[in-house]
Structure formats: structure tokens, C-alpha cells
């Protein structure tokens, strides 16, 4: 898997962003033989494009806003590339193959969160959830990921799996979360005299 930076991105990319991209790509074996063009965007957190010419894959492109980029955004855009590759293989026809990631922004968020805990560093944009969960995302992230994995399993038998997921997330927000105690962490620090 190779990365090709656009001239605009070369001017803005940081070592941190490159490391985040390389680390994220390791979780996408579907893209291992691909050349991915990385571009820059100002308008959105990110975007992804899969270009086919005459039925053949021509180019995979993601654009990122480098400032404050997150693993979740990178993972989300890479998931879009996987969605696009599956769409190209179907040549425009719908497929009921349960192993393929269905198209759509909400589906992309679900599959990104389910892929690996690495992508839990920022709340998803398209999954409906109460504001408190977005504000306190680290307290809810792992539980939401588990619900996303369960929703993907439910997809095989339940057509309304996204509705189920969002209802479960709403219920999760109503249950109290355990506060992480900073006192316990301080007790573990060595005393210096």
C-alpha cells in the first residue's frame, strides 16, 4: 500500500498526520495493494473518492483537513474507499452480500467504530446520539463500539439494524457511567521526599 501526497498536502502534512495515516492503513487489509492519493481540504473534516474508468479502478483519493485530524476521521474516509471498491466490483448493481460494507454515511461510521478501538478517539458524526454522549465521548466510546459490532451482526437478520443501534445508544445515555476517579490514580504515584 502506497501513499501519494498532492502538492497542496505536501505543504501542510505533519509527521504526526503521516504516522496516523500509516497506522490507520494497517487496519484496512482491503486496501493493501492500493495506491491512495492524500489531498487537502478546508471545507470538511475529510472526503473520499473512488474513481473508475471503463470499469477499471483508476484512483483512490482521500482529502483531510490536517489541523486537528483524528483517527476516526481517517478511518471513516478509508472505510468510504472500501465501500467504493465493493460498489465498483458490483458494477452498479445492489448486492445482499453480508460481508460487504453497505454504502452510506451512517453505515460508514458504524463499520469504522467496529473495526478497531483505534478509531474511538472522536465521536462519530452520522450516528444519532444524545449530546451528553458527544460531550463525554471517552466515557461511552467502548460501549458504543460494542453496540456497533452487535448491530453489524443483527444486519444479517434485521433490516432496521441502524434504528436498533440508535435506540440502544439512546438507552445507553440514560444509564449512569462510572466516573473515573483521579484519587485512585494519584495513590499509585511514587512519593518523593
Buried (B, 14 or more C-beta within 10 A) or exposed (E): EEBEBBEEBEEBBEEEBEEBBEEBBEBBEBBEEBEBBBBBBEEEBBBBBBEBEEEEBEBBBBBBBBEEBBBBBBBBBBBBBBBBBBBBEEEEEEEEEEEBBBEEBBBBBBBBBBBBEBBBBBBBBEBEBEEEBBEEBEBBBEBBBBBBBBBBEBBEEEEEBBEBBBEBBEEBBEEEBEEEEEEEEEEEEEEEE
